[in-house]
Amino acid sequence: MSQPRIAVGGFLHETNTFAPSPATYEDFLRGGGAPPLSEGEAIFDAVANSNIGLCGFIDAPEARTWSLIPTLWTAASPSAHVTQDAFERIAARLLAAIDRAMPLDGVYLDLHGAMVTEHLDDGEGELIRRVRALVGDGVPIVVTLDLHGNVTPTMVEQADMLIAYRTYPHIDMAATGARCATAMARLLSGKSRPAKAFRQLDFLMPIAWQCTAQEPCRSLYAEVAAMESESLPSVSFLTGFPAADFADCGPCVVVYGTDPESADQAAGRLAARIAAQEPAFAGRVFEPEAGVREAMRLAESAARPVVIADTQDNPGAGGNSDTMGMLKALIACGAERAAIGNVFDSAAARAAHEAGVGAVVRLALGGHSGVEGDSPLEAEFTVEALSDGRFVAPGPYYGGGRLDMGPSACLRIGDVRVVVVSRKAQMADQAMYRSVGIEPLEQAILVNKSSVHFRADFAPIAETILVCAAPGPMAVDPADLPWQRLRPGIRTSPLGRPFVPVVEPA
Ligand SMILES: [Zn+2]
C-alpha cells in the first residue's frame, strides 16, 4: 500500500444536562480551557505538545508513516447542551473536510463521548454515523473517548474501535491517542476487523469517587490494562458522566477481540468485577463550613496546604465556576492564608483592571449563574495582582498547554485570596494560582473548583484533600439530580434507588 491517508479531527464536549448554560458556537470558537476551534493545518499547531488525544495520535511512531489530513478540532468547556446551531455548523465543516480529503484509508476522531445536544441525545453516535455514511464501511474509524463518555450502542456499532482514557485525572489523553494510532495500524495491516463487546453497568458512579489514583478504580484500571493481549487488542472501562439525563448515561465496558466469544467473555468478566465494587464508589463529603473548620484544624499542624474540592461547581462537569458557597464559608470561619480559584466573573476582573493594583473595589462577586442556594458575594476586595491570564500550565493535567483565562486578578478579602478570571477553566494546575501572584505552597488552605482533575497537580503538594458540597450544578451524589429519562432500573447512586421513569399524566 502506498502511504495510507488518514483524516484526523476532533469535536469534544461533556454535557451536563442539568447545568445552567449551553455550549454555543462561540464557546467552541474560543475553546475556554482548550485550544480555540481550528481547521486544516492549524489544528496541528493548536494541539501540539499538549495532553490531547489528537496530539498523541499525531506524535505516535505509527502515524509518522502515514499522510495525515487535518480536518477540524474543537472543544468547549463542559456545560449544558450543545446548541443545535453549534453541533450542525461544526459537524458540517468536519464532514466537509473529510469529504475533501477522500479517498481515505482511515479516520481518527478525538471525541469525548458524553455530548448531548439540543436536538440529539447521542451527539457522538450521530457524528460517527454521519462520518461512516460518508466514508463507507471499508474505511476504519478509530475514536478516542474520555473515561467519562456515556457510550451508546450506536457509537459502538458505527466506529471500528472506541478507545477510552484510563486515568482520572486524565493524564493519559495524549497516550490514549497514541493507543488509537496502534489500533489504526492494526486495522490498516489488513487483519480482520475486531469483534465488539459492550456491557453497560447498572449504577451511576459519583465522579468524586472515580479517581484512578484511589480505590476502587486504581485496581480496576490495572486489571483493564492487564487484560489486553494479541486476542484482546483493546479493553476500555468508562466510568461515565452521571449528569446527562438520557437512556445511555452510565458506566460501561467496551472490548475488542479477535473473535466474538473471547471479546464477549472478557467484557462480561470485567463488568462483573466492576459491579462487585459498587459499594466502594463512595466517600466522605463535608458541608461547606464543616469542611473549612476541618481544614483549619488540620492546617494547624500541617506543613503543606489542606486542599478542598469545591466539587459541585466543577466547570469540568458543567458548573460555571462562579458559586460563592465555599468563599463565604472561608470568610465566615475566619480562615487565614486561604485561596480559592477559579472564580469566573469577567465583570469583576474588568473592574479590578480598571481600579488597578492596590485599589479597593466594591463588587457583587460571582453567583451569577442562578444556582439554587447561591448568590453573589457583595463585599469590598483589595486588588492584589492583575494578569492578562495567558500562561503555560506545566502540571500533568494540562500537560504544558497554553491557557488563556482572559483578564485575571487576585482579589483579597480578609486573609482569603481569590483567583478571578474572564474565561472558564478548571482549577487543575498550580500555575493558575501563580498566574495572579498567589504561591499555592504558602497557603494553609486551597479551595479548588474541581472534582478530581486537580489531584494530578495538587495531590503531591497537599497535606490532605477534603471534598465539600456547596450549592452547585454538579451534584456530588447523582441521586440528588432530578432525573427523568434514564433507563429504567439503573441505580442513581451506588447501592441507591433504582430509577423509575416519570410517567407523563394522561
Ligand atoms: Zn473526563
Boltz pocket constraint, residues with backbone or C-beta under 6 A from the ligand:
constraints:
  - pocket:
      binder: B
      contacts: [[A, 146], [A, 147], [A, 148], [A, 170]]
      max_distance: 6.0
